[in-house]
Amino acid sequence: MRASATRVSAEVRGGDGTACTGAGPIAPSTVAEVEGATAARLEELFADGSAVMVVTRDDDHNPHVTRGWGGVVDAENGRLDLCLTTSDDLMVVPDLEANGAIAVTVAHTATYRAMQVTGTVEWIGEITEDDRARIARHVEQFTAQVVRAGLPPTIARIAGERFVAVRIAVQQCFEQTPGPKAGSAL
Amino acid sequence: MTEPSIPLASIERAFEGVIPASISTCAPDGTPNVSYLSVVRRVDDERVAITNQFFSKTTRNLRNDPRFLLRVVDPVTMEQYDLRGKYLHTEASGPMFDSMRVQLDAVAAQTGMTGTFRLRGIDVLRVDRCTRVGDAPPATAPAASNEQPLAALGILVRRLAGSGDLAEATRVVCESLEDLFGFGHSMVLLADETTERLFAVAAHGYAEGHVGAEIAFGEGLIGIAAQRRQMVRVTALARSRRMASAVEGADLQELPLRGLPDAQSLIAAPMLLQGRLVGVLYLDAAEVGAFDARAAEVVEVVAGHLAVTIALLEAGGSDPARREPAPRPSKATTLKAVLHDEDGSLFVDGDYIIRGIPGRILGRMLTEHIASGRTTFTNKELRLDRSIGLPIGNDNLEARLLVLRRRLEEKACGIAVERVGRGRIELVLGGPVELLAQS
């Protein structure tokens, strides 16, 4: 995964990353390879401009929520790189620095097919130019999907203007499409 | 200094369901969870209710730790709001449950998904704090189309009070909904409680062919509104349809919409009077989110006034001096009418005109005219003719005659029916007529 390798190097150099402490009462990370079909589905959801909701929590288990953009899946190493809007909730980054716990729900705006990824954030960094381009592409595709559903293009406003990049060590993927299987592990 | 909590009533649009909301919770082991929601309803300024159909993880989390974070979006300004608070309890019956269930059941009935979208319960949540998301300057909403709905309602009610008969009352309502509120597509359907069917007596803003259409109680969105005596309001039908089709194993057997074929926003408001279902007032629009909560209130009031007006007209309030001249039909050749006994469907020169009781009424008049040359008929004789099939008691004869009259006007087939005073109607023919009865 090109982007993540760059980012890890950058963090090692101390250039644009802040290592996550991983503190807090969260289950130990059990990073595993993301199964091929699941990874493909997740990639497809991102590629189609899906809506991405991201939730973190503080050490007292209060949830904080923001939106995610420009996801890149590294199936082999069980990692998901994602950019998060930071202006939505100022507590998201402190939460991640404190305990790393994160859940990401990716839902296709036209078909409602959806998945949730839970895991631990390994590091947080400033976004790169590549990240910025991916965010812009994702926002554009998301907006186009939503406009096709009859809403105005001002929906793009919800993306915000400030972002951070995170790397998530994926612990589990869940079905989130409406229906009796919603919530079951993939 | 902490900014004050935003009153929920001031962000009503964010609860319209146009843009999906999300709910975030936390499991006991610290794993956070976020799910999209199909419905968030504002109960009052301290509580909201969410439907509980499939999101079992959220349900489990709320039972263990009642704290939640709801994210809702205003579909006009695109402002986002975060609502924090605690889960209070779950309701599986009662007025609020019924009101939310009817919305889901109506969409399910329309999409052929009845049974799949079974509402198990509604979770009632107490909101402790509501804040605007982000630090961008607040967006301003465009001015609403009608900022003074009470004044406009007053005008509509005055116009309705001046209506002399059913035809005028339904026309006034449909036209006023457009010129006073901008709702350009509407339909009035009256209920036949004996056969548990609705039949359209007025349609405004559509292509022809809607008057006379029949809908069984419980059939589709409109039928569910009639069956449950509850208003059905859909703000984004395509979204509801997509959600239904996403369910695993879903096999949508969608019913055609009765108004605009591509409607996104719909309201079906039952017209109730002392517990009796008089009919349904139906509005639709091709745009998403065309009918907000305020529009629903307006439609509910109009439906109530129309129910009262129709009841007064049924009780003999029509102006007997008022004559409604039908367009004079003209046909040089002999009109060839065919009446099918089985379903009362009537054709003229091969064109389908109408079916059911209005078809049999016209068949009866044509038969009499051919036999005796009569052109004037009375309501009384139609009521006494059992072959027409009018139900005993509340027979909706005036409404059925109105349907017949409007269909004949639409079809311009050379036959018309005119009201010529209280309880009397006249058959107007553009030329000689033949009738063939087929069993």
Interface residues (C-beta under 8 A of the other chain):
Chain A: G24 P25 I26 A27 A51 M53 V54 V55 T56 R57 H61 N62 P63 H64 V65 S87 D88 D89 N99 A101 I102 A103 V104 T105 A107 A110 T111 Y112 R113 A114 Q116 T118 A149 G150 L151 P152 T154 I155 R157 I158 G160 E161 F174 Q176 T177 P178 G179 P180 K181 A182 G183
Chain B: V18 I19 P20 S22 S24 T25 C26 D29 G30 T31 P32 N33 V34 S35 Y36 S38 Q53 F54 F55 S56 K57 D65 R67 F68 L69 R71 V73 P75 T77 M78 Q80 D82 T116 V133 G134 D135 A136 A139 A236 A238 R239 R242 M243 S245 A246 V247 E248 G249 A250 Q264 E287 V288
